[in-house]
Amino acid sequence: MSFKSRGGEQQPSRSVISQKWTIFLCIGSFCVGMFFTNRMWAVPESKGITRSAGVEGESLNLVSEGCNPKFQKYVKRDSKDILGEPSKSQQAIQTLDKTISNLEMKLAAAKAAQESILSGSPISEDMEKTGSSGRRKYFMVVGINTAFSSRKRRDSVRATWMPQGEKRRKMEEEKGVIIRFVIGHSATLGGILDRAIEAENKKHGDFMRLDHVEGYLELSAKTKSYFATAVTMWDAEYYVKVDDDVHVNIATLGDTLARHRKKPRIYIGCMKSGPVLAQKGVRYHEPEYWKFGEAGNKYFRHATGQLYAISKDLATYISVNQHVLHKYANEDVSLGSWFIGLDVLHIDDRRLCCGTPPDCEWKAQAGNICVASFDWTCSGICRSVDRIKEVHRRCGEGENAIWTAAF
C-alpha cells in the first residue's frame, strides 16, 4: 500500500516536468530556428546579386552587339566625334607649327640684323632711317651678280632694263623693288679694283658690297653672302639673283612672283638636272662627284644659275645657317643642295629662261612675255654688251610696264 501511495504521489510530478521541458524545448527550437533562418537568407541574397550581375552583363553584350538602337546611335555619334578628334588635333598642330615657324623666322631675321650691325656689315639707308624694329617693307630685291672686269656689261644693263637715277628711286618707293649690282672686294682690300668700284658707285649709287673676296671659284660663297646680307639690309618678300649678261623684264618678274606670295618657302627658276662631271680640267668640274653616286649620275633638281628667286623665309634660313651650309663647285648646285632636305616648293617656270630673239620675240607677240632671255650656249647673252639693246628692243615689256604693274 505504501508503495502504491508513493508511486501515486510521483506520477503527477513526472508529468509536470515533461510539460515544462517540452515548452522550453519548443522555445529553444524556435530561437535556434530563427537564428539559422537569418543565416540561410544570405545565400539567396548573394544568388540574387549574381543573377543581377549576369543580367547586366547580358544587357551589355546586347548593346555591344548593336541590339539597343538608341544606344547604338549614341555610340555611333561618339565614334564620329572620337574619329574627328585626330584631324582637329592635326590641324591645330599644323597651325601651331606655322606660327612657331613664322616666329622663328622673325627671330632669326632680327638676330641676323643684330649680328650684321655688330660685325660692321653694310646696312642699307632704309634700315638706318627706320631702325631694325620698323623696317620698310619691300616686294623684291634683285641682285645682279657682277665682277670687277664687267664695267661694260653693267653699263649695258643700265642702258636697257635697269631704271636709273630718279626712276630707280621712284621704283623703290612706289613699287618696292630694289635693284643692285652685287660685288665683294679684291684680294688686296682697298686696291685699285676696289677704288674703281667705289668711284662707279659714287656716280650711280647702285652697288651692294659684300664682305667677300671675288673669284670665279668662289661663286657659291658669294651667293650665300648675297642672300645673307640682302635679308639683313632689306625686308622683302622675295630675293632674286641674276647674272649681268641676262635681259630681265622687271614688271613681268614681279607679276610672276606675286602669284606665289601666299605660299611658304618658294624656290623658283628654270629647274634642271645636269650631269655630275668627274673629269678634271673640264668646265663645271665637280671635285666632290663621289657624293652623288656612281659615275654618270646627275645632280638633283635645281634652278639654273642665270636667274632664280627665293622667298624671305629661305633667305633668312641661309643667313642664319650660312656657317654650316656646304659649298659645291657650282653655285646653282650649292643653292639647290641647301634646300633639298627642307620643305621647299620648287617651281619650274620656263619664262625665266627664254632664248634671245626670235624666241622671246615670238612669245611676246603671243602675249606670253618672257621674264628673262639669254643664250644657253653662252650661259648668258652671247656678246651681251653688243646685243642686249637689240634683245631689249625686240623682247622688252615696255618702259611703262613697271609703273602700271600692281604687285
Residue pairs with C-beta under 8 A, 6 or more apart in sequence:
59 68
62 68
63 71
63 72
66 72
98 264
101 264
101 313
105 312
105 313
105 316
105 317
108 316
108 317
108 319
108 320
109 231
109 232
109 235
109 312
109 316
109 319
110 132
111 320
112 228
112 231
112 232
112 316
112 319
112 320
113 127
113 132
113 232
114 132
116 122
116 123
116 229
116 232
116 233
117 123
117 132
121 211
121 229
121 232
122 208
122 209
122 210
122 211
122 229
122 233
123 232
123 233
124 233
124 234
126 135
126 136
126 233
126 234
127 135
127 232
127 233
127 234
130 136
135 234
135 235
136 234
136 235
137 176
137 235
137 236
138 172
138 176
138 177
138 178
138 234
138 235
138 236
138 237
139 175
139 176
139 177
139 236
139 237
139 238
139 254
139 257
139 258
139 407
140 176
140 177
140 178
140 236
140 237
140 238
140 239
140 240
140 253
140 254
140 257
140 309
140 407
141 178
141 180
141 230
141 233
141 234
141 236
141 238
141 239
141 240
142 177
142 178
142 179
142 180
142 240
142 242
142 248
142 250
142 253
143 180
143 181
143 182
143 208
143 226
143 230
143 239
143 240
143 241
143 242
144 154
144 157
144 162
144 179
144 180
144 181
144 182
144 242
144 243
144 244
145 182
145 219
145 222
145 223
145 226
145 241
145 242
145 243
145 244
146 153
146 154
146 181
146 182
146 183
146 244
147 183
147 214
147 244
148 183
148 186
148 193
148 196
148 197
148 214
150 244
151 196
151 200
152 385
153 244
153 245
153 384
153 385
154 181
154 200
154 244
156 384
156 385
156 388
156 389
157 244
157 388
158 164
158 204
158 206
159 389
160 247
160 388
160 389
160 391
160 392
160 396
161 247
161 248
161 249
161 250
161 392
161 396
162 168
162 179
162 206
162 250
163 170
163 171
163 179
163 250
163 402
164 204
164 206
168 179
168 206
171 177
171 179
171 250
171 402
172 178
174 403
175 254
175 402
175 403
175 405
175 407
176 236
176 407
177 250
177 254
177 402
177 407
178 234
178 236
179 206
179 250
180 206
180 207
180 208
181 206
181 207
181 208
181 244
182 207
182 208
182 210
182 222
182 226
182 241
183 197
183 207
183 208
183 209
183 210
183 214
184 209
184 210
184 211
184 212
184 213
184 214
184 222
184 225
185 194
185 209
185 210
185 211
185 212
185 213
185 214
186 193
186 194
186 213
186 214
187 213
197 207
197 209
200 207
201 207
201 209
208 226
208 229
208 230
208 233
210 222
210 225
210 226
210 229
211 225
211 229
212 218
212 221
212 222
212 225
214 222
217 329
219 330
219 331
220 327
220 328
220 329
220 330
220 331
220 334
220 335
221 327
222 331
223 241
223 331
223 334
223 335
224 318
224 322
224 325
224 327
224 334
225 322
226 241
227 239
227 241
227 310
227 314
227 315
227 318
227 319
228 315
228 318
228 319
228 322
230 236
230 239
230 315
231 239
231 312
231 315
231 316
231 318
231 319
232 319
235 312
236 312
237 257
237 261
237 311
237 312
238 257
238 266
238 309
238 310
238 311
238 312
239 309
239 310
239 311
239 312
239 315
240 253
240 257
240 307
240 308
240 309
241 305
241 307
241 308
241 309
242 248
242 306
242 307
242 372
243 305
243 306
243 307
243 374
243 379
243 380
244 384
245 374
245 378
245 380
245 381
245 384
245 388
246 306
246 307
246 372
246 373
246 374
246 380
246 381
246 384
247 356
247 360
247 372
247 373
247 374
247 381
247 388
247 391
247 392
247 395
247 396
248 307
248 371
248 372
249 369
249 370
249 371
249 372
249 395
249 396
249 397
249 401
250 397
250 401
250 402
251 397
251 401
251 402
251 404
251 405
252 351
252 369
252 370
252 371
252 397
252 401
253 309
253 371
253 372
254 402
254 405
254 407
255 405
255 407
256 268
256 349
256 351
256 352
256 371
257 266
257 268
257 309
257 407
258 407
260 266
260 268
260 311
260 345
260 347
263 311
263 345
264 311
264 313
264 345
265 311
265 313
265 314
265 339
265 342
265 343
265 344
265 345
266 309
266 310
266 311
266 314
266 344
266 345
266 347
267 303
267 308
267 309
267 310
267 311
267 314
267 339
267 344
267 345
267 346
267 347
268 303
268 308
268 309
268 310
268 346
268 347
268 349
268 352
269 303
269 304
269 307
269 308
269 309
269 347
269 348
269 349
269 352
269 353
270 303
270 304
270 306
270 307
270 308
270 348
270 349
270 350
270 352
270 353
271 301
271 302
271 303
271 304
271 346
271 348
272 301
272 302
272 303
272 304
273 298
273 299
273 300
273 301
273 302
274 284
274 298
274 299
275 296
275 297
275 298
275 299
276 286
276 289
276 292
276 297
276 298
276 299
277 284
277 285
277 286
277 289
278 285
278 286
278 289
278 290
278 295
279 285
284 329
284 330
285 329
286 292
286 328
286 329
286 330
286 333
287 329
288 328
288 329
289 295
292 298
292 299
299 333
299 336
300 336
300 337
300 340
301 336
301 346
302 332
302 333
302 335
302 336
302 337
303 332
303 335
303 336
303 346
304 332
304 353
305 330
305 331
305 332
305 379
306 353
306 372
306 374
306 379
306 380
307 352
307 353
307 371
307 372
308 332
308 335
308 352
310 335
314 339
314 342
314 344
317 338
317 342
318 325
318 338
325 334
325 338
326 334
326 337
327 334
328 334
328 337
339 346
349 371
351 363
351 368
351 369
351 370
351 371
351 372
352 371
352 372
353 372
353 374
353 376
354 360
354 363
354 370
354 371
354 372
354 373
354 374
354 395
355 373
355 374
355 375
355 376
356 373
356 374
356 375
356 381
356 382
356 387
356 391
356 395
357 390
357 391
357 394
357 395
359 373
360 370
360 373
360 391
360 394
360 395
361 394
361 395
363 369
363 370
364 370
364 394
364 395
364 397
369 395
369 397
370 395
373 381
373 391
373 395
374 380
374 381
375 381
375 382
381 387
381 388
381 391
